Amino acid sequence: DADSTMSQDGLSFASDTLSPTGLRIASILKYGSTWQQLPLPVAQAPAVVMDTCSSISSASRISGAGNAVAGHVFVDTNGPEPGQACRVRPFVWSAETGPMILPVPTNFNVLRSARATGVSNDMSMVIGWHDSLGARSGLRWENGQVIEFGTPQFPVQDASYVTPDGNTIVGANAGTSPQKAWIWTRLSGLKTFDRVAPNFTAAALAASDN
């Protein structure tokens, strides 16, 4: 189930509401208005967006300015051919651009999932993950170009939060055991945080604007 997320001014919210058929669909609420369900993106042929899966779409997070939403939609990746229905793909939405499905890495297994979990105010930076290799692998989309945070030698699994300016990203499960929380900045790249104790996991879930 999706949690509601809120813009920095407390006037915009993103979550899921129910479609007429009772399925979840990504939605946005502006203070003083009512929930508006986000339009569905158009998938690149032969893929098609589906409305017969367990959900139609889902909102993960709204941008700090309340102008953009990141989430995922369900698609049939090979259209009329059988076997690839109800696959999860990342998307972003704003009133200016409308909904857009984001690209996935070239090594992506089409039978697996990818999701967008955050977006900067200007939509130049989107974060998320894919699990096409089994475990999650953290992603960022810089100006629409998909980039993986980790490498086979140093996996980075979860990208949790991006600051409104898109300059800082934090997440969890970096490196091999013991895995650590991590931070990425445009200036310094990726660094990990030490854990408070050897037997505890660590995750970075948010960061200040500076």
FENUR-V754892 format. One record per pair of residues at least 12 apart in sequence whose ideal C-beta (glycine too) atoms are under 8 Angstrom apart, sorted by sequence separation. I is the first residue (numbers start at 1). J is the second residue. D is the distance in Angstrom with one decimal. If there is no record, write none. Layout:
i/j/d
I/J/D
I/J/D
This chain:
i/j/d
3/15/7.0
14/26/7.1
15/27/6.2
25/37/4.9
26/38/4.6
59/71/4.3
60/72/7.1
74/86/5.3
75/87/5.5
89/101/5.5
90/102/4.3
102/114/7.8
116/128/4.1
117/129/7.0
127/139/6.9
128/140/7.8
137/149/7.8
138/150/6.4
159/171/4.4
160/172/6.2
170/182/6.8
180/192/4.1
181/193/4.4
2/15/5.3
14/27/7.1
25/38/7.2
58/71/5.1
74/87/6.9
75/88/7.9
89/102/7.5
115/128/5.0
127/140/5.2
128/141/7.6
137/150/6.1
158/171/4.7
170/183/5.0
171/184/7.9
180/193/5.8
2/16/4.2
14/28/5.4
15/29/7.5
57/71/6.1
58/72/5.6
74/88/6.2
75/89/5.2
90/104/7.6
102/116/6.1
114/128/6.6
115/129/6.2
126/140/6.9
127/141/7.7
157/171/7.4
158/172/4.4
169/183/7.3
170/184/7.5
180/194/7.1
181/195/7.7
1/16/7.6
13/28/7.0
14/29/7.7
57/72/6.7
58/73/8.0
73/88/7.6
74/89/7.8
89/104/7.2
114/129/7.1
115/130/7.7
125/140/6.4
126/141/4.2
156/171/6.9
157/172/6.7
158/173/5.4
168/183/6.8
169/184/4.5
180/195/6.0
12/28/6.8
13/29/4.4
40/56/7.0
57/73/4.3
72/88/5.0
73/89/5.8
114/130/3.8
125/141/7.2
157/173/3.6
168/184/7.2
169/185/7.8
174/190/7.3
12/29/7.0
40/57/6.4
56/73/7.1
57/74/7.1
72/89/6.2
113/130/6.7
114/131/7.6
125/142/6.0
156/173/7.3
157/174/7.2
168/185/5.1
175/192/6.2
178/195/6.4
12/30/5.6
17/35/5.0
19/37/7.1
56/74/6.4
72/90/5.5
73/91/5.1
112/130/6.7
113/131/5.4
114/132/7.3
124/142/6.8
137/155/6.8
138/156/4.5
155/173/7.7
156/174/4.7
167/185/6.1
174/192/5.1
11/30/6.7
12/31/7.1
38/57/6.8
55/74/6.4
71/90/7.7
72/91/6.3
112/131/5.3
113/132/7.8
124/143/5.4
137/156/7.1
138/157/5.8
140/159/6.5
155/174/7.4
156/175/7.8
167/186/5.1
11/31/4.2
15/35/8.0
17/37/6.0
54/74/7.8
70/90/7.4
71/91/6.1
112/132/4.0
135/155/6.8
137/157/6.5
138/158/5.9
139/159/6.6
154/174/7.4
155/175/7.1
167/187/7.9
178/198/6.6
10/31/7.6
38/59/7.3
53/74/4.1
70/91/7.6
71/92/7.8
111/132/7.9
136/157/4.2
138/159/4.1
154/175/5.8
155/176/7.2
181/202/4.2
183/204/6.3
2/24/6.9
70/92/5.2
71/93/7.8
108/130/6.1
110/132/7.9
135/157/6.0
136/158/5.8
140/162/7.8
149/171/7.6
154/176/7.7
157/179/7.5
179/201/7.0
180/202/5.7
181/203/5.3
182/204/6.6
1/24/8.0
69/92/6.9
87/110/6.8
109/132/3.6
179/202/7.8
181/204/4.0
2/26/7.9
49/73/5.6
50/74/4.9
68/92/6.2
69/93/4.8
87/111/6.9
89/113/7.9
90/114/5.1
92/116/5.9
102/126/6.4
108/132/4.7
109/133/7.2
150/174/7.2
183/207/7.1
49/74/7.1
50/75/6.1
68/93/6.6
69/94/7.6
87/112/7.6
88/113/3.8
89/114/5.8
90/115/5.4
91/116/6.4
105/130/6.6
107/132/7.1
114/139/7.3
116/141/7.6
149/174/7.9
49/75/5.4
50/76/5.4
68/94/4.3
73/99/7.9
75/101/7.6
84/110/6.2
87/113/6.9
88/114/6.5
90/116/3.7
97/123/6.9
102/128/7.6
104/130/6.1
107/133/7.4
156/182/6.4
48/75/6.5
67/94/5.6
84/111/6.6
88/115/6.2
92/119/5.5
105/132/7.6
23/51/6.9
47/75/5.0
48/76/5.2
67/95/7.0
73/101/6.8
104/132/7.6
129/157/6.8
47/76/6.4
67/96/7.8
94/123/6.0
129/158/5.9
140/169/6.4
172/201/7.7
21/51/7.1
23/53/7.5
25/55/7.3
47/77/4.8
129/159/6.1
172/202/7.1
173/203/7.4
23/54/7.3
24/55/4.0
25/56/4.5
26/57/4.3
28/59/7.4
38/69/6.4
46/77/7.9
47/78/7.0
48/79/5.5
92/123/6.2
128/159/6.2
172/203/3.4
19/51/7.2
23/55/5.5
24/56/6.6
25/57/5.2
26/58/5.6
27/59/6.6
41/73/6.3
43/75/5.0
46/78/5.6
47/79/6.3
53/85/7.3
54/86/7.3
78/110/7.8
105/137/7.9
127/159/4.0
171/203/7.4
172/204/6.5
23/56/5.0
24/57/7.5
25/58/8.0
26/59/3.9
40/73/6.3
46/79/3.4
53/86/3.9
77/110/4.9
127/160/7.8
138/171/5.6
149/182/7.9
171/204/6.1
172/205/7.8
24/58/6.0
28/62/7.0
45/79/6.8
46/80/7.1
52/86/8.0
57/91/7.1
92/126/5.6
105/139/7.2
127/161/7.6
156/190/6.9
170/204/3.6
46/81/7.4
50/85/6.5
127/162/4.8
149/184/6.5
170/205/7.1
30/66/7.6
50/86/6.2
90/126/7.5
126/162/7.6
170/206/7.0
19/56/5.8
125/162/5.5
136/173/7.3
170/207/5.0
90/128/5.1
103/141/7.5
169/207/8.0
16/55/7.3
102/141/5.4
168/207/5.2
16/57/7.8
28/69/5.9
72/113/7.7
103/144/7.2
105/146/5.7
118/159/7.2
125/166/3.2
149/190/6.1
16/58/5.4
72/114/7.4
102/144/7.4
103/145/7.8
104/146/6.4
117/159/6.3
118/160/7.5
120/162/5.6
124/166/5.5
127/169/5.6
16/59/6.0
26/69/6.3
72/115/4.3
103/146/5.0
105/148/6.1
117/160/6.8
118/161/5.7
119/162/6.9
120/163/7.2
121/164/4.6
160/203/6.8
161/204/7.5
15/59/5.8
71/115/7.3
72/116/6.4
102/146/6.8
118/162/4.4
120/164/6.0
121/165/7.0
122/166/7.0
125/169/7.6
127/171/7.9
140/184/7.7
160/204/6.4
161/205/6.1
163/207/5.7
165/209/6.9
14/59/4.1
26/71/4.8
71/116/6.1
120/165/6.4
121/166/7.6
158/203/7.3
160/205/5.1
161/206/4.8
163/208/7.7
164/209/6.4
14/60/7.9
43/89/7.5
70/116/3.9
120/166/3.3
160/206/7.5
161/207/6.1
163/209/5.6
14/61/6.7
26/73/7.9
70/117/6.2
14/62/3.7
70/118/5.5
13/62/6.6
70/119/4.1
90/139/8.0
12/62/5.9
41/91/5.1
69/119/7.1
68/119/4.8
90/141/7.9
118/169/7.9
41/93/7.9
68/120/7.9
68/121/7.1
5/59/7.4
12/66/2.9
39/93/7.6
67/121/6.6
5/60/7.5
7/62/5.6
11/66/6.3
12/67/7.8
14/69/4.7
38/93/5.0
60/115/6.6
68/123/5.2
2/58/5.2
5/61/4.7
6/62/6.9
7/63/7.0
8/64/4.4
60/116/6.3
61/117/6.1
63/119/5.0
64/120/7.9
65/121/4.2
70/126/5.8
2/59/5.9
5/62/5.0
7/64/6.1
8/65/7.1
9/66/6.8
14/71/7.7
41/98/7.6
44/101/7.3
60/117/4.6
61/118/4.7
63/120/6.4
64/121/5.6
70/127/7.7
2/60/7.3
7/65/6.3
8/66/7.7
41/99/3.8
43/101/5.8
60/118/6.9
61/119/6.8
63/121/5.1
70/128/7.1
7/66/3.2
39/98/6.5
40/99/6.2
41/100/5.6
42/101/7.8
39/99/5.5
41/101/4.7
63/123/7.6
38/99/6.1
28/93/8.0
26/93/7.3
60/128/7.8
64/163/7.6
65/164/6.4
61/161/7.9
64/164/3.3
63/164/6.6
8/164/6.9
